[in-house]
Amino acid sequence: MQQNFLAVNAGSSSIKFQAFATAGDNLARRVSGLLDGIGSQPRLHIKDGAGATLVDESLATLSVPSVEAGEAIVGDWLTGTMAADIIGGPIAAIGHRVVHGGPDFSTAARIDDAVLARITALTHLAPLHQPKNLAPIHAWRQRRPDLPQVACFDTAFHRGHSELADRFAIPDALYREGVRRYGFHGISYEFIAGKLREVAPAVAGGRVIVAHLGNGCSLCALQDGRSVDSTMSFTALDGIPMGTRPGAIDPGIVLYLMREKAMDAAAIERFLYHQCGLKGLSGISNDVRILEASADKMARLALDHFVYRITKEIGALAAVLGGIDALVFTAGIGENGADLRARIVAGSAWLGLTLDKDANRAKKIDLSAVPQGPRVLMIPTDEEWMIARHTKRLLDAG
């Protein structure tokens, strides 16, 4: 009997969602949608499984001031007649992306009151994301309290790291409290690890570095398809620069902001999550497309810094792996930023990486210039498919 699953990926200013129907042991995409520009210029775009547009509508700014308001719009559409006809029946369960699972959640979990309370208690570790992830969970609990819901954690894929990789050089008592390196974007990395076995089996079991480059950015070192290290750590602030987050900084800067700028914890949190990264350094935008089109020298500096820090961390992860068999680009910038891909590969050429310019512009899967040596790949991620797969697995388990 066919079952239908909904995957919801709520971000700080967008809600992505996809509906899947079971097709034997596989999942067939029935609907994919995006409500983005929440709080600014909201737009709802929905396609069917064949890619045909079902809805393409710009909404009034005041009608979608928050993710909570956006969830109401998405939920109303998904419970309407059109969605039921296209999906082919009622939804059996909903899976949600949840950024932080803390030290306890090493796999997806079916949501009940106790699990929801534990997820909520982790909000201080991901204040930009966790409340947005929780919003659709609460909304669907009110709309359909009987409907099974599943939390899929961005940290879960990294929970197999060695203690050596996960520790900070701080007292052991803090580690025991959960102050450790977690890593994020794990749903995306898990999808890429599986996809590599299909599109590049020769390297799938080897030493692979995946660059998840979007508004949030991180790198992950894979060995035999498993995460062994990542640039993000205790929170989603660490690692390489991002759209509005700085990546790794000297903790002394936080002390400086407290002492010299009289900033309290809330002000520092807003600063680190919303005013740094490409936006803060350029003073222009967190959007790479806008920075690439700008003649402003600070836009160029921001992009140069972005590339520098990424190539530096690729070198560090290559050292952890003892070499590299493939570099994989994914997510919004990784999949669409041909110029940045070229610059990053050029900066990592000492590892044996090469780039075919034509393949890079054409967005092929294998972007390598030569048939031998480490591969440079571009693989679109599909977090929603991964969420739906985990949701189906838990529902089948009962």
C-alpha positions, 0 to 999 in steps of 0.5 A, a space after each residue: 500500500 502506498 504511503 506518503 511522507 512530508 519533509 519540512 526544512 524550515 530555515 531562518 527566512 524560508 521553508 522548504 518542503 517536499 512530499 514523497 510517495 512510496 514506490 516499492 522500496 523507493 521514494 517518488 517525489 510528488 511535490 516540492 515547494 519553497 516559501 522564501 523571502 519571509 519577512 521581506 519579499 515572500 514568494 511561494 513556489 511549488 512544483 509537481 514531481 515532474 517539475 511543472 509549476 503548480 504555484 508561483 506567487 509573490 505574497 505581501 510582505 506583511 502577510 508573512 512576517 515570520 516562519 510561523 506565519 509562513 508555516 500556516 500558508 504552507 500547511 494550508 496548501 498541503 492540507 488542501 484539495 490540490 495537494 491531496 490529488 497530486 500527492 495521491 492520498 493523506 500524509 502518513 508522517 512528517 519529518 523535520 530538519 532539526 539543527 541541534 540534537 546535542 549529545 544524546 540524539 545520534 539518529 532520527 527520533 519520533 517526536 513525543 512530549 519528552 523528545 520535544 522537550 529535549 529538543 527545545 532545551 537545546 535552543 541556546 546552542 542554535 538560537 538562529 535555527 532551533 526555534 525555526 525548526 520547532 515552529 512547524 513541529 508545533 504547528 502540525 501538532 495543533 493541526 494534526 495531533 494524531 500525525 506521527 512526526 520525526 526529528 532528523 538532526 543535523 548533528 546526528 551524522 557526526 556523532 561517530 567522531 572520535 573523542 579526540 576529534 570532538 574535544 576542546 582543550 578545556 576541563 573534562 567536566 565541561 565535556 561531560 556536560 556536553 561542551 564538545 564539537 558536534 558538527 552540522 549539515 549532517 543531513 546533507 552530508 549523509 545524502 552526499 555520502 550515499 549518492 557517492 556510491 552511485 555516481 562515483 563508486 571508485 572514491 565513495 569508500 575513500 578519503 572525501 572532503 565535502 564542501 557544503 556552501 550556502 548561506 551557512 557553510 561547513 566542510 566535512 571529512 568523510 572516510 568510507 562514507 562516515 564523518 570523521 571531522 567537520 569545521 563546525 563544532 559546538 554551535 553553527 558559528 564555528 569553521 569557515 565564514 558564512 553569509 552572516 556568521 564569522 566562522 572561527 574567531 579568537 575567543 578573545 574577541 568576545 571578551 573584547 566586545 564585552 569589556 571595550 564595547 560593553 556588549 552583553 550576551 544577547 548583543 554578542 549573539 546578535 552580532 555573531 549570528 547576524 552581522 558578521 561573515 560575508 555581510 559584515 566583512 563586505 558591508 554590502 550583502 551576504 549574497 555571493 551573487 551580489 558581491 560578485 557583481 559589485 565593483 566595491 573593493 570590500 566585496 572583493 575582499 570578502 570573497 577573497 577571504 571566503 576562498 582563503 579560509 575554505 582552502 585553508 580548512 581543506 588542507 587541514 581536513 586533508 591532513 586529518 584524512 592523510 590525503 584526499 581522493 575527492 573534493 565534493 561541492 554541494 548546496 546553493 553556492 557549491 552547486 551554482 558558484 562556478 567561479 568560486 569553485 574554480 578559485 577554491 580548486 586552484 587554491 587546493 591544487 597542491 593536493 592534486 586537484 584539477 578542474 575542467 573549465 567547460 565541465 565546471 561551467 556546465 555544472 557536470 558531476 565530475 569537474 576534474 580535468 584529468 582522468 587520474 588522481 583526486 576527483 573534483 565533483 559537484 553533487 546537488 544535495 537533497 536534504 528533504 529526500 534524506 528526511 523522508 527516508 528517515 521518517 519512513 524507516 521510523 514509521 515502518 519500525 512502528 
